[in-house]
């Protein structure tokens, strides 16, 4: 885990890879719960028998499930102390270049792209998040994660 004591330590890190998250495993139970929560029950995600004969030989995680793991990966990789509040402000340029087969192990490489002052004594941080899957050459999700943190 990379720890910053204050927000003032972040601007010098623009352009640098700041942290890498821990590996996490994507399970069928997570995929099924995500399908329940979103109403996306496409067979490639929730029907292991049919998916066995599909293009990937198994079920795969929803792209948006992979995307929804980014805040958790970030929180386990980066800690910023002495802040009164942080919010997820949005995403830019989200792509899913490769599938996430059930049972995959994922981790996120995190680079700080931009750091801008915002009103109410805050910083808007734009992070490049690249999620890699163990054993795959291509990332499974690439996105710019925008957050705001306040002193």
N, C-alpha and C positions, 0 to 999 in steps of 0.2 A: 504494500500500500504506500502510495506517495502522499505525504502529509505537507500541507502548506499551513503555516500559522496564521497568515493574514491574506486578504485579497491582493495586497500590494506585492506579494511574491509571484503573482501570476503573469503580469505583463512581460517580464523578461523571458518567459517561456514560450512566447508566440513563435511558431515555426518549429517547435521541438516535439518529439514524441515524449509524452509526460509519464505515461504509465501503461501497464498491461494488466488486464484483469485476471482473476483466477479462472481455471477451466471449470465449466459447468456441463452437466449432461442433460440432454433434452430427452424426456421420457414420453412414452405413449400416453400416460396419465395426464401430463401437461398439455399435450396436443388435444386430447379429448376434452379437457376442461376449457381450453381456449375455444374449441369449436362450440361448446355449450354457451360460453359467454358471448360469442360473436354471431352465432347462428350459421357459421360457415362449416357445414358438414360434408364437404366434398370428399368423395371416397379416397382420394390420394392421401388424405390426412387421417381419416378415421376408420377405414376398412382394411385391416391388415391382410385379410385373405385376398381381396380383390387387388390390393396394392402389390402383393407378391408377384402378380403377373403384369404389373404396370411398368412404366419406363425406368423406375428406380429400384425395383425388386423389393420394396418395403414402403411403409408410409413415410411421409416427409412432413416436417413442421410447416405451418403456415408462415409465409414471409412476415406477416404482421406480428406473429408470435415472436419471431427472431428479433424484430424491431422493438417489441415491447420489453425485451430483456436488457436493452441498452441502459436504462437508468439504474437497474440493479447492478450490472457489470461496472458501471461508472462508480457507484457508491462503494463497491468493494475494492476499487482500485485507487480512488482519489478522495482525500479528506481535506476540507478547507475549514480551519478553526476560525474563531472570532468573526463569525458572520451571524447576522440576526435572522436571515431568511434566504432560502434559495428556491427558485421555481424553474420548472421546465417550460421554456418559452416556445419551442417548436423544433421542427426538423427542416433541413434543406437537402435537396439532391439525394433522395433515398433510392437505393438500387439493391436488387437481390440477384447477384451474378451466378449463384450456384445453390442447389437444394441442400436442405438439412435433413438427412435421413434420421429416422428415430434411433435413439441410442448414441447420436453424435456428441462429441465433446467440443464445446465452443469457448473461445476467449476473445477479448476485444483489445485491440491496439488503439491507444488514445493519444491524439496529437492536438495541441492547442493551435487553432488557425487564426483566431482573432480575439481581441480583448478591447472592449470599448466602454468608456464611461457612460452611464445612463443616469437619469434623474433619481432622486431620493437616495443619493450616496451609494450607487450600485455599479456593477460591472456586467456587461453582456459578454458572455464567453461563447465562442463558436468552436466546438470540438469536432475533429475528424475522427469518426468511429469506424474501424474496420474489423468486422467479426470474422475470425478464421475458424475453420473446422479442422480438427485433427485429421491428418491424412489426405486433405484436399489442397490442391495448389491455389485455387481461386477462393477469394473471400465469399462468404455467404450473405453478407449484408455490409453495405458501405453507406454511411450517412453523415451528414453534418448535424450535430446535436447542439441546439442553441439553448443556453440557460442564462438566467440572471441570478446574481447573488448580491446581497446587500450588506453593507457594513453596519 
